[in-house]
Amino acid sequence: MNTTESFTPDYVLHLQGVQHDCCCCGCHSASPLLQLRWKNQVRHSAVFGCDQVARTILFQRHSLSMHIGEAVAENLPELNKRLLILNHSCLRLLEGVRGDLSLKLYTLGLFIMKAAKESPTEKPGSLVEVYLRQGIQRRIARAFEAFSSDEEYKIMALRTLSQLPLEVSLDPLSRMVLQQTLQQMAALPDEMLQIRLNGLEKRCELAEFLQAQQTAFINFLLYQLYHNVFPGHSRADWTAAYAGLCQHFFCLKMLCALSLQQQLVLDEENISALFAAWHRVAPRHSFHDNPLLAGISLLK
C-alpha cells in the first residue's frame, strides 16, 4: 500500500475534539471538516465560512501549527512539487517578515512577482531566504513607505463590499444597523464614498484594533495560503490570487471599522462572525486590470 504526506493543522484537531453545535448559515449544523487530497499530499482543513471554524482559526492558540503524518495515496492528480515549495515559502514569509500586516502582504506581493518571473527550474525556497534577510526587509519597508497607492482600487473594493449580501451572526439590532450602513454606502457616488473611506481609515480605534488583533488577521491569512495552496497552479493567475488576498484584508478591516463606528463590541464571537460572513460571499478575482498594483494599493 502506497502512502503519502498528510498535514493536519491544530484547528482541525481542536474541531475534531469538540461537539459541532454551530447552526450558522455557513454550515447549517453539518460538519465543516474536509480533506483536500492529491496523489502526493493530503491536507486536512475546514470551511472558514462556519462561525465556529472561524473562531477556532482566529483565536485558538497555535491554530495553524502543523502536524505531519501519513495517509493512503490515492490515484489522483499530483500537486505540483514546485507549487508545494512556493506555497511553503509564502507561509514562511508571512510569518517571518517583521512589521505590521500591510508590510507583510506588501513583501509577499514582491516575492510573488519575482517568483513569477523566474525560470521553472529555479527554486523558490532559496528566493524566500533573500526576502527574510533583515537588510532586505528594511529596504522593502522604505519602498512601501514611499509607495503611492491608487485610491481608485480602494473605492472599487469598498463599493463591492457594500453591495454584498452579508449575513452576519450578530444580535438583530447590530445586524440591521450594519446592513443599513452598507446599503447607504452602496448608494453613494465615488466622491462621497472616498470621503467615507478616509474617515474610516483615520479612526484611531481602528489602528488600535488592528494592533490588538494582529494574530487573528495573520491566522486568517495563513489559513488562506494553506487551504487554497496559494498562489495556485496557474502562474498567470498568481497576481490575481495575491490581489484577492489583499482584498480580504482590506474588506475585513473596513467591516471592523464600520462595526467600531457603530460601537459594536468586537469580542471573539463578533469578530469571528464578521470574518465568516465576509468569507461566505467574498468575490474571486475582482481586479482584472493590473491586479498586483490593485492589491498593493489596498494595503496603504
Secondary structure, 3 states (H helix, E strand, C coil): CCEEEEEEEHHHHHHHCCCCCCCCCCCCCCCCEEEEEECCEEEEEECCCCHHHHHHHHHCCCCCCEEEEEEECCCCCCCCHHHHHHHHHHHHHHHHCCCCHHHHHHHHHHHHHHHHHCCCCCCHHHHHHHHCCHHHHHHHHHHHHHCCCCHHHHHHHHHHHHHCCCCCCCCHHHHHHHHHHHHHHHCCCHHHHHHHHHHHHCCHHHHHHHHHCHHHHHHHHHHHHHHCCCCCCCHHHHHHHHHHHHHHHHHHHHHHHHHHHCCCCCCHHHHHHHHHHHHHHCCCCCCCCCHHHHHHHCCC
